[in-house]
Amino acid sequence: MHTTDHRPWSASSNLRALSVAIRRIERGRDPWALRWQALLAIIDISILAFFLLGPYLRAGPSYLIIDYTIAAWIGGELLARAVAASSLRNFIKRPMTWVDLVILGTLLFPEVLFNFAFLRAMRIWAVGNSPLLCEILRRFGWAHLHDLIRACLNFLVFLFVVTGFVYTTFFYGREAGAGFVDALYFTVATITTTGFGDITLPGVLGKLTSVVTMIVGISLFFRLAQVIVRPHKVNFPCPKCGLQRHEVDAVHCKACGQLLNIPDEGD
């Protein structure tokens, strides 16, 4: 009777401990959390490699086995994040939750939802938003490159999302290699406004796709160029006005004049 009374408490304690461990893996910067984040980053990169090589591998006998294995993994990740979330409402409100749900659907039903397979490229954000990236850059003395790397990742995400959409919508019926390369070629030519015109997308949907690709692609390209040429700043919130970014050698806040004490690496 004594053991039975403590079972609900034990299960609840185990669930809370699991939730704390998952949150530590997601946000922690201690060695244990970073090792887990490194392992998850390697798995994410492997999944991305499979997604990018999918057009070449889909005819192979092991394609569906790998496909459903990745589906099981992403389903497990969703379940783990749901357990770690402060509430079910906050979990549902996360944009990546819905993206992963759609990705899971494309993996479970590849023949029905292949048109949404382009969203799989958004898994790159899982690597870019990890504290592991910040910690690696800090340890190698490259913390000042964080904004540049994030801008590059955003640009790559957009490039591969558009390429995937163009491929699945307009070139899916072609030979796998040729169709994907044509989609990538069209996307790069459109983003850079080169406009050779040898590959165009048919119909109203094709024209709208080209317009959106040019507008958003040029914006991200200029954002990347801006990050490259602008002076490096550090993230250090002003204790008085809250301004987040300051020059590396700033002594006073340029917004309110508050005396700052920005830590450095001693160089």
N, C-alpha and C positions, 0 to 999 in steps of 0.2 A: 504493500500500500504506500509505503514511504517513497519507493522508487517511482511509482506511477504518478504521484503528486508532483514530482520534480521534472517529469518529462516535458511538459509545456514550457517550463522556465528554461530548461536546457536547450530546447529547440529555438526558443526566442533569443537566447544568448548567443548561440551559434550563428544565427542569422545576422545579429547585430555585429558580431565579430567579422563575419564575411563581408558585410557592407563596409565596415571600417577599412578592411584590407583592400577592397576594390578601390575605394576612394584614395587610399594611400598610393596605390599603383597609378591611378589616373593623375594625381596632382603632386605626389611626393618628390622630394629632391635628395633623399637619403640614398645610400648605395643599394639597399635592398629594392627600393622602388625603381631606381634607375636601371637596375639589371632586368627587372620585369619589363620596363618600358623599352629597353633595347631588344628584348626577345619579341615583344609585340610589334616593334618597328620592322624587324626582319621578316616577320610573318606578313605584315601589311605590304612590304615591298615585294615579297614573293607572290602575294595575291594580285598585286598590280601587274607584275610580269605576266601572270597567267591571263589577266584581262586583256593586256595589250597583244599577247600572242594568240588570243582566242580565235581570231579569224583564220589563222594558219593551222590551229590544232583541232578545230571543231569536227573534222572528218575522222579523227583518230579514235581508236577503240577506248582509250582511257579518258577521253574528254569529259564524259558525263560523270565518271567516278570522281575526278578532281573537282568538277563543278559542284556536285552534291556534298563533297567533303568541305569545300569552302562555305557552302550554304549552312552546314552544321556549325562551322566555326563562327560565322557572322550571327547566326541565331543564338549561339552561346554568349557572344559579346553583348548582344541586345539584352539578353536575360540578366547578365551580370551588371550592366549599367542600370537596368531597372531596379535591381536589388540595392545598388549603391545610391540611387537617387533619393533626394530628401522627400520627395512625394511623387506619386504617379503623374500628377499634373505637370510638374517640372520636367519629368522624363519625356512626356508627350510633346511638350513645347519646344524641345531641342530640335533644330533643323536637321541635324545629322541622324536623329532617330528615324525620321521619315525617309531620309535618303537611304539609310541602311535597310529599312523595310522594303523599299522599292528594289534595292539591289538584291535582297533576299528573294523577292518575288521573281526577279529575272533569272536567278540561279535555280530556283525550284521549278519554274515553268519557262525554260529557255526558248521553246518554240512559240509560245504565246506572247511573251513580254519582251521579245528580242529588241523591239523598238526603244525600250527604256534602258538597254544595256549600257548606253553611253554614260549613265550616272555612276557607273562603277569607278570611273576615273576620279570621282570626288573623294575616294579613299585616301588620296594623297594628302588631304587636309588632316587626316588622323595622324600622319607623321609630322606635318608642319606645326600642329597645335600642341604637340607633346612637350612637356617640360624637358624631356631628354634633349631636344634640339638646342634649347637655351643653355643647358648645362654643358653640352659638348662644345658649343661656341665659346662659352666662358672659360672652360678649362684650356682651350687652345689659344686663348687670347683673341678670339674673333668675334667677341660680343657686339662690336660695332657693325658687323655684317648681318645682324639678325633681321633688320628691316629689308635689306636687299634680298636675302634668301626667302623671306616670306613673300616678297613681291614676285620673285621668280617662281615660287610654288603656285601662287595665284594665277600667274600667266600660264604655267604648264597645265594646271587644272582646267582652265578655260580652253586651252588649245586641244586637249584630249577629249574634253566633254563635247566640244563642237565637232571634232573629227569623228567621234563615236556616233553622234547624232546624224551627221551627214552620211556616214557609212551605212548605218542601220536603216535609214530612211530612203536613201537614194541609190546606194551602190551594193546593197546586201546580196542581190542576185548574181553579182559578178563573181569571178574567181577570187578566192579569199585574199590573196596577196595583192592582186591588182586593184581590187575594190578599196581596200584599206589605204593603200598608197595614194590612190586618186583622191580619197577623202582628205587625207593629210595634206596633200599637195594643194587642193582647193582651199583648205582652211588657212594655210600659211600664206598663200597668194592673196587671199581676201583680207586677212588681218593686216598684212603689210601694204595693202592697197596697190599691189603690183598689177593685178588685173590682167593677166595674159589673155584670158578669154578662151583658152583652149578647152577648159572644163567649166561648164556652167550648170546650175541646178534648174531643172525644168519647173514650170508652173508657178502659181502664186506662192505656194509654200517655199519653193526654192528661192524666189526673190526676197521674201520676208526673212528667210534664214541668212541670206547674204547681207541684208541690211543690218540685222541684229549683230551678226559676226563682225562687221566693219565697225559699228559704233562702239560695242563693248570691247572688242579687241584693241582698237586704237587707244581707248581710254586706259586699258591695262598696260599697253605698251608705253604710253606716256608716263604712267605711274612708275613703271620700272625705270625708265630713263631719269625721272625726277629723283628717285631714291639713289641712283648711281651718282648724279652730279651734285646733289645738295650737300652742304656741310654736315658732318656727323654730329648728332646730338645724343644725349643720354636721357634715359627715363628716370627722373627724380622729381617727385611731386613737391611743389612749393608748400611749406607748412602754412602759409598765410592765404594765398589765392588759389592754390591747387593746380597751377600750371604744371603739366607733366614733363615737357621736354625742354632741356636747356643745353647750351653749348658746354662742351667738355670742361672748359676752364672758367665757366661762369662763377662769379663771386656773389652777384646779386641777381634776383629774379627780374627779368626784363619787363614783366607785367606790373609788379607792385613794388619792386625795390627791396624786397625781403632778403636779408643776408642768408646765403645758402652754405651748406656744408656737404658738398657732393663728394662721396668717397671715390677713390681711384685705386689703381693697382700699384701705386708707388713709383710710376715712371713719368 
